[in-house]
Amino acid sequence: MKININFGDNNYTIDITNTSYDLIKNSTNTTEGSKNFGNPTQTNIGYCTTMSAALNRLIRDTFADSDEVLTIKEYVERLEVAIEGLKDYTEIGV
């Protein structure tokens, strides 16, 4: 089973196997001059043992793309919003 998640500007897939929840970041090759320029790419972000761990890793990966400087309070507030937002951006595809 796969779960596709469009979260912010990023697209992820959680591939559920009998042993793990594999978090994969889907993107497009943007390396100009590359023979694969414009082609879709998949980067494995992590092999997680629980769905909760996969979702936590997804949120951390999304936050890591930002250069913002936050207080702990601001980070926790954004984390709570992100967790609630996941409910709106998930669709299960079998």
PyMOL Python script that loads the backbone (N, CA, C, O; Angstrom):
from pymol import cmd

cmd.read_pdbstr("""\
ATOM      1  N   MET A   1       0.849  -1.168   0.000  1.00  0.00           N
ATOM      2  CA  MET A   1       0.000   0.000   0.000  1.00  0.00           C
ATOM      3  C   MET A   1       0.895   1.231   0.000  1.00  0.00           C
ATOM      4  O   MET A   1       1.970   1.236   0.600  1.00  0.00           O
ATOM      5  N   LYS A   2       0.436   2.265  -0.678  1.00  0.00           N
ATOM      6  CA  LYS A   2       1.153   3.531  -0.711  1.00  0.00           C
ATOM      7  C   LYS A   2       0.223   4.645  -0.272  1.00  0.00           C
ATOM      8  O   LYS A   2      -0.971   4.626  -0.570  1.00  0.00           O
ATOM      9  N   ILE A   3       0.776   5.607   0.433  1.00  0.00           N
ATOM     10  CA  ILE A   3       0.036   6.798   0.823  1.00  0.00           C
ATOM     11  C   ILE A   3       0.749   7.982   0.192  1.00  0.00           C
ATOM     12  O   ILE A   3       1.933   8.199   0.450  1.00  0.00           O
ATOM     13  N   ASN A   4       0.041   8.755  -0.638  1.00  0.00           N
ATOM     14  CA  ASN A   4       0.601   9.949  -1.250  1.00  0.00           C
ATOM     15  C   ASN A   4       0.232  11.152  -0.403  1.00  0.00           C
ATOM     16  O   ASN A   4      -0.921  11.316  -0.004  1.00  0.00           O
ATOM     17  N   ILE A   5       1.230  11.999  -0.129  1.00  0.00           N
ATOM     18  CA  ILE A   5       1.013  13.169   0.716  1.00  0.00           C
ATOM     19  C   ILE A   5       1.595  14.391   0.021  1.00  0.00           C
ATOM     20  O   ILE A   5       2.799  14.459  -0.222  1.00  0.00           O
ATOM     21  N   ASN A   6       0.736  15.355  -0.299  1.00  0.00           N
ATOM     22  CA  ASN A   6       1.180  16.653  -0.790  1.00  0.00           C
ATOM     23  C   ASN A   6       1.178  17.586   0.400  1.00  0.00           C
ATOM     24  O   ASN A   6       0.121  17.935   0.926  1.00  0.00           O
ATOM     25  N   PHE A   7       2.366  17.989   0.824  1.00  0.00           N
ATOM     26  CA  PHE A   7       2.502  18.756   2.054  1.00  0.00           C
ATOM     27  C   PHE A   7       3.339  19.984   1.767  1.00  0.00           C
ATOM     28  O   PHE A   7       4.535  19.881   1.494  1.00  0.00           O
ATOM     29  N   GLY A   8       2.711  21.145   1.830  1.00  0.00           N
ATOM     30  CA  GLY A   8       3.424  22.363   1.472  1.00  0.00           C
ATOM     31  C   GLY A   8       3.801  22.308   0.000  1.00  0.00           C
ATOM     32  O   GLY A   8       2.960  22.013  -0.849  1.00  0.00           O
ATOM     33  N   ASP A   9       5.061  22.592  -0.304  1.00  0.00           N
ATOM     34  CA  ASP A   9       5.541  22.545  -1.681  1.00  0.00           C
ATOM     35  C   ASP A   9       6.104  21.175  -2.033  1.00  0.00           C
ATOM     36  O   ASP A   9       6.628  20.991  -3.131  1.00  0.00           O
ATOM     37  N   ASN A  10       6.008  20.230  -1.140  1.00  0.00           N
ATOM     38  CA  ASN A  10       6.643  18.931  -1.339  1.00  0.00           C
ATOM     39  C   ASN A  10       5.611  17.820  -1.529  1.00  0.00           C
ATOM     40  O   ASN A  10       4.472  17.908  -1.070  1.00  0.00           O
ATOM     41  N   ASN A  11       6.054  16.780  -2.221  1.00  0.00           N
ATOM     42  CA  ASN A  11       5.217  15.607  -2.440  1.00  0.00           C
ATOM     43  C   ASN A  11       5.966  14.396  -1.903  1.00  0.00           C
ATOM     44  O   ASN A  11       7.126  14.169  -2.251  1.00  0.00           O
ATOM     45  N   TYR A  12       5.307  13.629  -1.066  1.00  0.00           N
ATOM     46  CA  TYR A  12       5.915  12.453  -0.452  1.00  0.00           C
ATOM     47  C   TYR A  12       5.055  11.230  -0.712  1.00  0.00           C
ATOM     48  O   TYR A  12       3.866  11.336  -1.012  1.00  0.00           O
ATOM     49  N   THR A  13       5.679  10.067  -0.592  1.00  0.00           N
ATOM     50  CA  THR A  13       4.972   8.794  -0.598  1.00  0.00           C
ATOM     51  C   THR A  13       5.443   8.003   0.608  1.00  0.00           C
ATOM     52  O   THR A  13       6.640   7.939   0.889  1.00  0.00           O
ATOM     53  N   ILE A  14       4.501   7.403   1.319  1.00  0.00           N
ATOM     54  CA  ILE A  14       4.858   6.441   2.362  1.00  0.00           C
ATOM     55  C   ILE A  14       4.497   5.080   1.798  1.00  0.00           C
ATOM     56  O   ILE A  14       3.327   4.768   1.579  1.00  0.00           O
ATOM     57  N   ASP A  15       5.522   4.280   1.569  1.00  0.00           N
ATOM     58  CA  ASP A  15       5.349   2.931   1.035  1.00  0.00           C
ATOM     59  C   ASP A  15       5.294   1.974   2.220  1.00  0.00           C
ATOM     60  O   ASP A  15       6.287   1.785   2.922  1.00  0.00           O
ATOM     61  N   ILE A  16       4.132   1.374   2.437  1.00  0.00           N
ATOM     62  CA  ILE A  16       3.944   0.495   3.586  1.00  0.00           C
ATOM     63  C   ILE A  16       4.260  -0.932   3.162  1.00  0.00           C
ATOM     64  O   ILE A  16       3.599  -1.500   2.293  1.00  0.00           O
ATOM     65  N   THR A  17       5.290  -1.504   3.796  1.00  0.00           N
ATOM     66  CA  THR A  17       5.660  -2.893   3.539  1.00  0.00           C
ATOM     67  C   THR A  17       5.353  -3.707   4.788  1.00  0.00           C
ATOM     68  O   THR A  17       4.861  -3.171   5.781  1.00  0.00           O
ATOM     69  N   ASN A  18       5.642  -4.989   4.738  1.00  0.00           N
ATOM     70  CA  ASN A  18       5.367  -5.822   5.921  1.00  0.00           C
ATOM     71  C   ASN A  18       6.380  -5.584   7.037  1.00  0.00           C
ATOM     72  O   ASN A  18       6.181  -6.068   8.151  1.00  0.00           O
ATOM     73  N   THR A  19       7.459  -4.852   6.767  1.00  0.00           N
ATOM     74  CA  THR A  19       8.464  -4.613   7.803  1.00  0.00           C
ATOM     75  C   THR A  19       8.711  -3.146   8.126  1.00  0.00           C
ATOM     76  O   THR A  19       9.313  -2.841   9.155  1.00  0.00           O
ATOM     77  N   SER A  20       8.252  -2.217   7.260  1.00  0.00           N
ATOM     78  CA  SER A  20       8.566  -0.812   7.522  1.00  0.00           C
ATOM     79  C   SER A  20       7.616   0.129   6.791  1.00  0.00           C
ATOM     80  O   SER A  20       6.819  -0.276   5.945  1.00  0.00           O
ATOM     81  N   TYR A  21       7.736   1.394   7.154  1.00  0.00           N
ATOM     82  CA  TYR A  21       7.051   2.494   6.500  1.00  0.00           C
ATOM     83  C   TYR A  21       8.156   3.330   5.850  1.00  0.00           C
ATOM     84  O   TYR A  21       8.861   4.069   6.537  1.00  0.00           O
ATOM     85  N   ASP A  22       8.308   3.214   4.532  1.00  0.00           N
ATOM     86  CA  ASP A  22       9.393   3.891   3.825  1.00  0.00           C
ATOM     87  C   ASP A  22       8.919   5.259   3.355  1.00  0.00           C
ATOM     88  O   ASP A  22       7.970   5.359   2.578  1.00  0.00           O
ATOM     89  N   LEU A  23       9.586   6.319   3.832  1.00  0.00           N
ATOM     90  CA  LEU A  23       9.228   7.680   3.454  1.00  0.00           C
ATOM     91  C   LEU A  23      10.066   8.095   2.250  1.00  0.00           C
ATOM     92  O   LEU A  23      11.296   8.079   2.301  1.00  0.00           O
ATOM     93  N   ILE A  24       9.387   8.465   1.169  1.00  0.00           N
ATOM     94  CA  ILE A  24      10.049   8.803  -0.083  1.00  0.00           C
ATOM     95  C   ILE A  24       9.631  10.208  -0.491  1.00  0.00           C
ATOM     96  O   ILE A  24       8.445  10.536  -0.486  1.00  0.00           O
ATOM     97  N   LYS A  25      10.619  11.044  -0.846  1.00  0.00           N
ATOM     98  CA  LYS A  25      10.338  12.396  -1.324  1.00  0.00           C
ATOM     99  C   LYS A  25      10.356  12.366  -2.847  1.00  0.00           C
ATOM    100  O   LYS A  25      11.346  11.961  -3.457  1.00  0.00           O
ATOM    101  N   ASN A  26       9.256  12.796  -3.453  1.00  0.00           N
ATOM    102  CA  ASN A  26       9.138  12.835  -4.902  1.00  0.00           C
ATOM    103  C   ASN A  26       9.448  14.246  -5.383  1.00  0.00           C
ATOM    104  O   ASN A  26       8.952  15.221  -4.820  1.00  0.00           O
ATOM    105  N   SER A  27      10.261  14.354  -6.417  1.00  0.00           N
ATOM    106  CA  SER A  27      10.606  15.672  -6.947  1.00  0.00           C
ATOM    107  C   SER A  27      10.954  15.540  -8.420  1.00  0.00           C
ATOM    108  O   SER A  27      10.761  14.485  -9.024  1.00  0.00           O
ATOM    109  N   THR A  28      11.460  16.604  -8.984  1.00  0.00           N
ATOM    110  CA  THR A  28      11.863  16.630 -10.383  1.00  0.00           C
ATOM    111  C   THR A  28      13.326  17.019 -10.450  1.00  0.00           C
ATOM    112  O   THR A  28      13.762  17.914  -9.727  1.00  0.00           O
ATOM    113  N   ASN A  29      14.089  16.359 -11.305  1.00  0.00           N
ATOM    114  CA  ASN A  29      15.497  16.674 -11.480  1.00  0.00           C
ATOM    115  C   ASN A  29      15.623  18.075 -12.049  1.00  0.00           C
ATOM    116  O   ASN A  29      15.095  18.363 -13.123  1.00  0.00           O
ATOM    117  N   THR A  30      16.328  18.954 -11.328  1.00  0.00           N
ATOM    118  CA  THR A  30      16.487  20.341 -11.753  1.00  0.00           C
ATOM    119  C   THR A  30      17.930  20.669 -12.125  1.00  0.00           C
ATOM    120  O   THR A  30      18.291  21.839 -12.247  1.00  0.00           O
ATOM    121  N   THR A  31      18.758  19.637 -12.307  1.00  0.00           N
ATOM    122  CA  THR A  31      20.163  19.848 -12.657  1.00  0.00           C
ATOM    123  C   THR A  31      20.265  20.119 -14.155  1.00  0.00           C
ATOM    124  O   THR A  31      20.148  19.211 -14.978  1.00  0.00           O
ATOM    125  N   GLU A  32      20.489  21.397 -14.491  1.00  0.00           N
ATOM    126  CA  GLU A  32      20.571  21.748 -15.910  1.00  0.00           C
ATOM    127  C   GLU A  32      21.780  21.070 -16.533  1.00  0.00           C
ATOM    128  O   GLU A  32      22.845  20.984 -15.923  1.00  0.00           O
ATOM    129  N   GLY A  33      21.601  20.597 -17.744  1.00  0.00           N
ATOM    130  CA  GLY A  33      22.663  19.895 -18.447  1.00  0.00           C
ATOM    131  C   GLY A  33      22.658  18.397 -18.184  1.00  0.00           C
ATOM    132  O   GLY A  33      23.346  17.644 -18.873  1.00  0.00           O
ATOM    133  N   SER A  34      21.897  17.964 -17.204  1.00  0.00           N
ATOM    134  CA  SER A  34      21.802  16.538 -16.901  1.00  0.00           C
ATOM    135  C   SER A  34      20.932  15.860 -17.951  1.00  0.00           C
ATOM    136  O   SER A  34      19.953  16.438 -18.424  1.00  0.00           O
ATOM    137  N   LYS A  35      21.294  14.633 -18.311  1.00  0.00           N
ATOM    138  CA  LYS A  35      20.466  13.898 -19.264  1.00  0.00           C
ATOM    139  C   LYS A  35      19.088  13.573 -18.675  1.00  0.00           C
ATOM    140  O   LYS A  35      18.152  13.259 -19.411  1.00  0.00           O
ATOM    141  N   ASN A  36      18.972  13.651 -17.341  1.00  0.00           N
ATOM    142  CA  ASN A  36      17.699  13.371 -16.673  1.00  0.00           C
ATOM    143  C   ASN A  36      16.952  14.640 -16.259  1.00  0.00           C
ATOM    144  O   ASN A  36      15.992  14.570 -15.492  1.00  0.00           O
ATOM    145  N   PHE A  37      17.384  15.793 -16.761  1.00  0.00           N
ATOM    146  CA  PHE A  37      16.742  17.058 -16.418  1.00  0.00           C
ATOM    147  C   PHE A  37      15.237  16.994 -16.706  1.00  0.00           C
ATOM    148  O   PHE A  37      14.823  16.600 -17.797  1.00  0.00           O
ATOM    149  N   GLY A  38      14.436  17.381 -15.728  1.00  0.00           N
ATOM    150  CA  GLY A  38      12.990  17.391 -15.886  1.00  0.00           C
ATOM    151  C   GLY A  38      12.306  16.074 -15.568  1.00  0.00           C
ATOM    152  O   GLY A  38      11.079  16.014 -15.492  1.00  0.00           O
ATOM    153  N   ASN A  39      13.084  15.025 -15.383  1.00  0.00           N
ATOM    154  CA  ASN A  39      12.498  13.716 -15.063  1.00  0.00           C
ATOM    155  C   ASN A  39      12.160  13.627 -13.573  1.00  0.00           C
ATOM    156  O   ASN A  39      12.822  14.257 -12.748  1.00  0.00           O
ATOM    157  N   PRO A  40      11.142  12.855 -13.230  1.00  0.00           N
ATOM    158  CA  PRO A  40      10.815  12.666 -11.816  1.00  0.00           C
ATOM    159  C   PRO A  40      11.912  11.887 -11.098  1.00  0.00           C
ATOM    160  O   PRO A  40      12.539  10.998 -11.672  1.00  0.00           O
ATOM    161  N   THR A  41      12.129  12.234  -9.842  1.00  0.00           N
ATOM    162  CA  THR A  41      13.097  11.520  -9.008  1.00  0.00           C
ATOM    163  C   THR A  41      12.423  11.140  -7.691  1.00  0.00           C
ATOM    164  O   THR A  41      11.450  11.768  -7.272  1.00  0.00           O
ATOM    165  N   GLN A  42      12.951  10.113  -7.056  1.00  0.00           N
ATOM    166  CA  GLN A  42      12.494   9.705  -5.737  1.00  0.00           C
ATOM    167  C   GLN A  42      13.708   9.555  -4.837  1.00  0.00           C
ATOM    168  O   GLN A  42      14.680   8.886  -5.189  1.00  0.00           O
ATOM    169  N   THR A  43      13.642  10.184  -3.674  1.00  0.00           N
ATOM    170  CA  THR A  43      14.716  10.109  -2.698  1.00  0.00           C
ATOM    171  C   THR A  43      14.163   9.488  -1.426  1.00  0.00           C
ATOM    172  O   THR A  43      13.201   9.994  -0.848  1.00  0.00           O
ATOM    173  N   ASN A  44      14.774   8.386  -0.990  1.00  0.00           N
ATOM    174  CA  ASN A  44      14.323   7.758   0.240  1.00  0.00           C
ATOM    175  C   ASN A  44      14.789   8.604   1.416  1.00  0.00           C
ATOM    176  O   ASN A  44      15.987   8.814   1.607  1.00  0.00           O
ATOM    177  N   ILE A  45      13.837   9.083   2.197  1.00  0.00           N
ATOM    178  CA  ILE A  45      14.134   9.927   3.351  1.00  0.00           C
ATOM    179  C   ILE A  45      14.366   9.079   4.597  1.00  0.00           C
ATOM    180  O   ILE A  45      15.166   9.449   5.456  1.00  0.00           O
ATOM    181  N   GLY A  46      13.680   7.953   4.702  1.00  0.00           N
ATOM    182  CA  GLY A  46      13.883   7.113   5.869  1.00  0.00           C
ATOM    183  C   GLY A  46      13.064   5.839   5.842  1.00  0.00           C
ATOM    184  O   GLY A  46      11.989   5.768   5.245  1.00  0.00           O
ATOM    185  N   TYR A  47      13.607   4.840   6.506  1.00  0.00           N
ATOM    186  CA  TYR A  47      12.899   3.578   6.733  1.00  0.00           C
ATOM    187  C   TYR A  47      12.426   3.622   8.179  1.00  0.00           C
ATOM    188  O   TYR A  47      13.246   3.549   9.095  1.00  0.00           O
ATOM    189  N   CYS A  48      11.133   3.739   8.400  1.00  0.00           N
ATOM    190  CA  CYS A  48      10.592   3.921   9.745  1.00  0.00           C
ATOM    191  C   CYS A  48       9.849   2.665  10.186  1.00  0.00           C
ATOM    192  O   CYS A  48       9.302   1.930   9.364  1.00  0.00           O
ATOM    193  N   THR A  49       9.840   2.432  11.490  1.00  0.00           N
ATOM    194  CA  THR A  49       9.183   1.234  12.018  1.00  0.00           C
ATOM    195  C   THR A  49       7.716   1.470  12.342  1.00  0.00           C
ATOM    196  O   THR A  49       6.959   0.513  12.509  1.00  0.00           O
ATOM    197  N   THR A  50       7.298   2.748  12.435  1.00  0.00           N
ATOM    198  CA  THR A  50       5.897   3.057  12.708  1.00  0.00           C
ATOM    199  C   THR A  50       5.427   4.181  11.790  1.00  0.00           C
ATOM    200  O   THR A  50       6.239   4.948  11.272  1.00  0.00           O
ATOM    201  N   MET A  51       4.124   4.276  11.593  1.00  0.00           N
ATOM    202  CA  MET A  51       3.558   5.367  10.800  1.00  0.00           C
ATOM    203  C   MET A  51       3.840   6.701  11.473  1.00  0.00           C
ATOM    204  O   MET A  51       4.147   7.689  10.806  1.00  0.00           O
ATOM    205  N   SER A  52       3.736   6.728  12.783  1.00  0.00           N
ATOM    206  CA  SER A  52       3.999   7.957  13.537  1.00  0.00           C
ATOM    207  C   SER A  52       5.418   8.456  13.267  1.00  0.00           C
ATOM    208  O   SER A  52       5.626   9.654  13.073  1.00  0.00           O
ATOM    209  N   ALA A  53       6.384   7.556  13.254  1.00  0.00           N
ATOM    210  CA  ALA A  53       7.774   7.946  12.986  1.00  0.00           C
ATOM    211  C   ALA A  53       7.923   8.479  11.565  1.00  0.00           C
ATOM    212  O   ALA A  53       8.659   9.440  11.342  1.00  0.00           O
ATOM    213  N   ALA A  54       7.235   7.868  10.605  1.00  0.00           N
ATOM    214  CA  ALA A  54       7.298   8.329   9.217  1.00  0.00           C
ATOM    215  C   ALA A  54       6.720   9.736   9.091  1.00  0.00           C
ATOM    216  O   ALA A  54       7.286  10.580   8.396  1.00  0.00           O
ATOM    217  N   LEU A  55       5.601   9.992   9.757  1.00  0.00           N
ATOM    218  CA  LEU A  55       4.988  11.318   9.692  1.00  0.00           C
ATOM    219  C   LEU A  55       5.843  12.366  10.402  1.00  0.00           C
ATOM    220  O   LEU A  55       5.952  13.499   9.935  1.00  0.00           O
ATOM    221  N   ASN A  56       6.446  11.993  11.523  1.00  0.00           N
ATOM    222  CA  ASN A  56       7.362  12.908  12.209  1.00  0.00           C
ATOM    223  C   ASN A  56       8.551  13.250  11.320  1.00  0.00           C
ATOM    224  O   ASN A  56       8.974  14.405  11.261  1.00  0.00           O
ATOM    225  N   ARG A  57       9.086  12.256  10.635  1.00  0.00           N
ATOM    226  CA  ARG A  57      10.232  12.476   9.739  1.00  0.00           C
ATOM    227  C   ARG A  57       9.837  13.378   8.573  1.00  0.00           C
ATOM    228  O   ARG A  57      10.624  14.225   8.150  1.00  0.00           O
ATOM    229  N   LEU A  58       8.626  13.201   8.055  1.00  0.00           N
ATOM    230  CA  LEU A  58       8.119  14.040   6.979  1.00  0.00           C
ATOM    231  C   LEU A  58       8.075  15.501   7.421  1.00  0.00           C
ATOM    232  O   LEU A  58       8.508  16.392   6.689  1.00  0.00           O
ATOM    233  N   ILE A  59       7.554  15.737   8.608  1.00  0.00           N
ATOM    234  CA  ILE A  59       7.467  17.108   9.116  1.00  0.00           C
ATOM    235  C   ILE A  59       8.858  17.689   9.319  1.00  0.00           C
ATOM    236  O   ILE A  59       9.103  18.837   8.948  1.00  0.00           O
ATOM    237  N   ARG A  60       9.766  16.926   9.896  1.00  0.00           N
ATOM    238  CA  ARG A  60      11.135  17.425  10.101  1.00  0.00           C
ATOM    239  C   ARG A  60      11.802  17.741   8.772  1.00  0.00           C
ATOM    240  O   ARG A  60      12.514  18.739   8.664  1.00  0.00           O
ATOM    241  N   ASP A  61      11.585  16.906   7.756  1.00  0.00           N
ATOM    242  CA  ASP A  61      12.167  17.147   6.442  1.00  0.00           C
ATOM    243  C   ASP A  61      11.618  18.438   5.843  1.00  0.00           C
ATOM    244  O   ASP A  61      12.367  19.210   5.243  1.00  0.00           O
ATOM    245  N   THR A  62      10.338  18.674   6.000  1.00  0.00           N
ATOM    246  CA  THR A  62       9.720  19.896   5.488  1.00  0.00           C
ATOM    247  C   THR A  62      10.269  21.124   6.204  1.00  0.00           C
ATOM    248  O   THR A  62      10.577  22.126   5.560  1.00  0.00           O
ATOM    249  N   PHE A  63      10.394  21.060   7.518  1.00  0.00           N
ATOM    250  CA  PHE A  63      10.920  22.187   8.277  1.00  0.00           C
ATOM    251  C   PHE A  63      12.398  22.423   7.969  1.00  0.00           C
ATOM    252  O   PHE A  63      12.858  23.563   8.031  1.00  0.00           O
ATOM    253  N   ALA A  64      13.142  21.385   7.643  1.00  0.00           N
ATOM    254  CA  ALA A  64      14.579  21.513   7.378  1.00  0.00           C
ATOM    255  C   ALA A  64      14.847  22.317   6.107  1.00  0.00           C
ATOM    256  O   ALA A  64      15.951  22.831   5.928  1.00  0.00           O
ATOM    257  N   ASP A  65      13.852  22.435   5.220  1.00  0.00           N
ATOM    258  CA  ASP A  65      14.016  23.207   3.990  1.00  0.00           C
ATOM    259  C   ASP A  65      14.010  24.708   4.240  1.00  0.00           C
ATOM    260  O   ASP A  65      14.287  25.482   3.324  1.00  0.00           O
ATOM    261  N   SER A  66      13.703  25.132   5.452  1.00  0.00           N
ATOM    262  CA  SER A  66      13.577  26.549   5.774  1.00  0.00           C
ATOM    263  C   SER A  66      14.820  27.056   6.498  1.00  0.00           C
ATOM    264  O   SER A  66      15.418  26.344   7.304  1.00  0.00           O
ATOM    265  N   ASP A  67      15.200  28.306   6.198  1.00  0.00           N
ATOM    266  CA  ASP A  67      16.338  28.934   6.871  1.00  0.00           C
ATOM    267  C   ASP A  67      15.889  29.874   7.994  1.00  0.00           C
ATOM    268  O   ASP A  67      16.687  30.648   8.522  1.00  0.00           O
ATOM    269  N   GLU A  68      14.609  29.799   8.351  1.00  0.00           N
ATOM    270  CA  GLU A  68      14.074  30.689   9.375  1.00  0.00           C
ATOM    271  C   GLU A  68      14.679  30.398  10.739  1.00  0.00           C
ATOM    272  O   GLU A  68      15.092  29.277  11.035  1.00  0.00           O
ATOM    273  N   VAL A  69      14.717  31.441  11.560  1.00  0.00           N
ATOM    274  CA  VAL A  69      15.132  31.299  12.948  1.00  0.00           C
ATOM    275  C   VAL A  69      13.882  31.482  13.801  1.00  0.00           C
ATOM    276  O   VAL A  69      13.234  32.528  13.753  1.00  0.00           O
ATOM    277  N   LEU A  70      13.549  30.457  14.582  1.00  0.00           N
ATOM    278  CA  LEU A  70      12.322  30.460  15.378  1.00  0.00           C
ATOM    279  C   LEU A  70      12.636  30.303  16.851  1.00  0.00           C
ATOM    280  O   LEU A  70      13.683  29.778  17.229  1.00  0.00           O
ATOM    281  N   THR A  71      11.710  30.768  17.678  1.00  0.00           N
ATOM    282  CA  THR A  71      11.782  30.440  19.096  1.00  0.00           C
ATOM    283  C   THR A  71      11.184  29.045  19.276  1.00  0.00           C
ATOM    284  O   THR A  71      10.548  28.513  18.366  1.00  0.00           O
ATOM    285  N   ILE A  72      11.389  28.469  20.430  1.00  0.00           N
ATOM    286  CA  ILE A  72      10.811  27.154  20.709  1.00  0.00           C
ATOM    287  C   ILE A  72       9.293  27.230  20.599  1.00  0.00           C
ATOM    288  O   ILE A  72       8.665  26.338  20.029  1.00  0.00           O
ATOM    289  N   LYS A  73       8.707  28.282  21.137  1.00  0.00           N
ATOM    290  CA  LYS A  73       7.254  28.440  21.104  1.00  0.00           C
ATOM    291  C   LYS A  73       6.757  28.487  19.657  1.00  0.00           C
ATOM    292  O   LYS A  73       5.775  27.824  19.324  1.00  0.00           O
ATOM    293  N   GLU A  74       7.418  29.258  18.796  1.00  0.00           N
ATOM    294  CA  GLU A  74       7.020  29.349  17.392  1.00  0.00           C
ATOM    295  C   GLU A  74       7.146  27.996  16.695  1.00  0.00           C
ATOM    296  O   GLU A  74       6.285  27.613  15.904  1.00  0.00           O
ATOM    297  N   TYR A  75       8.240  27.272  16.999  1.00  0.00           N
ATOM    298  CA  TYR A  75       8.440  25.957  16.390  1.00  0.00           C
ATOM    299  C   TYR A  75       7.315  24.995  16.793  1.00  0.00           C
ATOM    300  O   TYR A  75       6.756  24.296  15.948  1.00  0.00           O
ATOM    301  N   VAL A  76       6.993  24.965  18.076  1.00  0.00           N
ATOM    302  CA  VAL A  76       5.942  24.063  18.558  1.00  0.00           C
ATOM    303  C   VAL A  76       4.598  24.438  17.932  1.00  0.00           C
ATOM    304  O   VAL A  76       3.830  23.558  17.542  1.00  0.00           O
ATOM    305  N   GLU A  77       4.310  25.734  17.834  1.00  0.00           N
ATOM    306  CA  GLU A  77       3.056  26.163  17.214  1.00  0.00           C
ATOM    307  C   GLU A  77       2.992  25.715  15.755  1.00  0.00           C
ATOM    308  O   GLU A  77       1.955  25.226  15.306  1.00  0.00           O
ATOM    309  N   ARG A  78       4.078  25.874  15.020  1.00  0.00           N
ATOM    310  CA  ARG A  78       4.101  25.447  13.616  1.00  0.00           C
ATOM    311  C   ARG A  78       4.015  23.933  13.496  1.00  0.00           C
ATOM    312  O   ARG A  78       3.387  23.410  12.575  1.00  0.00           O
ATOM    313  N   LEU A  79       4.641  23.237  14.422  1.00  0.00           N
ATOM    314  CA  LEU A  79       4.572  21.777  14.426  1.00  0.00           C
ATOM    315  C   LEU A  79       3.138  21.310  14.626  1.00  0.00           C
ATOM    316  O   LEU A  79       2.681  20.394  13.941  1.00  0.00           O
ATOM    317  N   GLU A  80       2.424  21.934  15.562  1.00  0.00           N
ATOM    318  CA  GLU A  80       1.030  21.573  15.803  1.00  0.00           C
ATOM    319  C   GLU A  80       0.175  21.838  14.566  1.00  0.00           C
ATOM    320  O   GLU A  80      -0.681  21.024  14.219  1.00  0.00           O
ATOM    321  N   VAL A  81       0.399  22.967  13.903  1.00  0.00           N
ATOM    322  CA  VAL A  81      -0.337  23.289  12.675  1.00  0.00           C
ATOM    323  C   VAL A  81      -0.005  22.267  11.584  1.00  0.00           C
ATOM    324  O   VAL A  81      -0.891  21.830  10.850  1.00  0.00           O
ATOM    325  N   ALA A  82       1.262  21.892  11.480  1.00  0.00           N
ATOM    326  CA  ALA A  82       1.685  20.919  10.464  1.00  0.00           C
ATOM    327  C   ALA A  82       1.036  19.567  10.695  1.00  0.00           C
ATOM    328  O   ALA A  82       0.589  18.918   9.749  1.00  0.00           O
ATOM    329  N   ILE A  83       0.983  19.143  11.942  1.00  0.00           N
ATOM    330  CA  ILE A  83       0.367  17.848  12.262  1.00  0.00           C
ATOM    331  C   ILE A  83      -1.109  17.866  11.904  1.00  0.00           C
ATOM    332  O   ILE A  83      -1.614  16.908  11.318  1.00  0.00           O
ATOM    333  N   GLU A  84      -1.802  18.934  12.244  1.00  0.00           N
ATOM    334  CA  GLU A  84      -3.218  19.046  11.892  1.00  0.00           C
ATOM    335  C   GLU A  84      -3.377  19.113  10.371  1.00  0.00           C
ATOM    336  O   GLU A  84      -4.323  18.555   9.815  1.00  0.00           O
ATOM    337  N   GLY A  85      -2.452  19.796   9.706  1.00  0.00           N
ATOM    338  CA  GLY A  85      -2.518  19.939   8.257  1.00  0.00           C
ATOM    339  C   GLY A  85      -2.346  18.636   7.514  1.00  0.00           C
ATOM    340  O   GLY A  85      -2.861  18.487   6.405  1.00  0.00           O
ATOM    341  N   LEU A  86      -1.640  17.696   8.093  1.00  0.00           N
ATOM    342  CA  LEU A  86      -1.456  16.401   7.444  1.00  0.00           C
ATOM    343  C   LEU A  86      -2.787  15.711   7.190  1.00  0.00           C
ATOM    344  O   LEU A  86      -2.936  14.980   6.210  1.00  0.00           O
ATOM    345  N   LYS A  87      -3.741  15.939   8.059  1.00  0.00           N
ATOM    346  CA  LYS A  87      -5.043  15.302   7.899  1.00  0.00           C
ATOM    347  C   LYS A  87      -5.731  15.751   6.606  1.00  0.00           C
ATOM    348  O   LYS A  87      -6.512  15.000   6.021  1.00  0.00           O
ATOM    349  N   ASP A  88      -5.436  16.978   6.164  1.00  0.00           N
ATOM    350  CA  ASP A  88      -6.072  17.523   4.961  1.00  0.00           C
ATOM    351  C   ASP A  88      -5.357  17.121   3.680  1.00  0.00           C
ATOM    352  O   ASP A  88      -5.948  17.197   2.603  1.00  0.00           O
ATOM    353  N   TYR A  89      -4.100  16.696   3.767  1.00  0.00           N
ATOM    354  CA  TYR A  89      -3.309  16.467   2.566  1.00  0.00           C
ATOM    355  C   TYR A  89      -3.003  15.012   2.266  1.00  0.00           C
ATOM    356  O   TYR A  89      -2.144  14.734   1.429  1.00  0.00           O
ATOM    357  N   THR A  90      -3.662  14.092   2.908  1.00  0.00           N
ATOM    358  CA  THR A  90      -3.374  12.692   2.678  1.00  0.00           C
ATOM    359  C   THR A  90      -4.468  12.018   1.879  1.00  0.00           C
ATOM    360  O   THR A  90      -5.656  12.284   2.064  1.00  0.00           O
ATOM    361  N   GLU A  91      -4.048  11.148   0.997  1.00  0.00           N
ATOM    362  CA  GLU A  91      -4.993  10.303   0.278  1.00  0.00           C
ATOM    363  C   GLU A  91      -4.355   8.936   0.154  1.00  0.00           C
ATOM    364  O   GLU A  91      -3.170   8.832  -0.165  1.00  0.00           O
ATOM    365  N   ILE A  92      -5.106   7.907   0.396  1.00  0.00           N
ATOM    366  CA  ILE A  92      -4.551   6.564   0.357  1.00  0.00           C
ATOM    367  C   ILE A  92      -4.823   5.957  -1.010  1.00  0.00           C
ATOM    368  O   ILE A  92      -5.955   5.954  -1.493  1.00  0.00           O
ATOM    369  N   GLY A  93      -3.756   5.441  -1.628  1.00  0.00           N
ATOM    370  CA  GLY A  93      -3.899   4.761  -2.912  1.00  0.00           C
ATOM    371  C   GLY A  93      -3.391   3.344  -2.789  1.00  0.00           C
ATOM    372  O   GLY A  93      -2.287   3.119  -2.292  1.00  0.00           O
ATOM    373  N   VAL A  94      -4.159   2.412  -3.221  1.00  0.00           N
ATOM    374  CA  VAL A  94      -3.756   1.004  -3.124  1.00  0.00           C
ATOM    375  C   VAL A  94      -3.360   0.512  -4.495  1.00  0.00           C
ATOM    376  O   VAL A  94      -2.985  -0.650  -4.648  1.00  0.00           O
TER     377      VAL A  94
END
""", "prot")
cmd.dss("prot")
cmd.show_as("cartoon", "prot")
cmd.util.cbc("prot")
cmd.orient("prot")
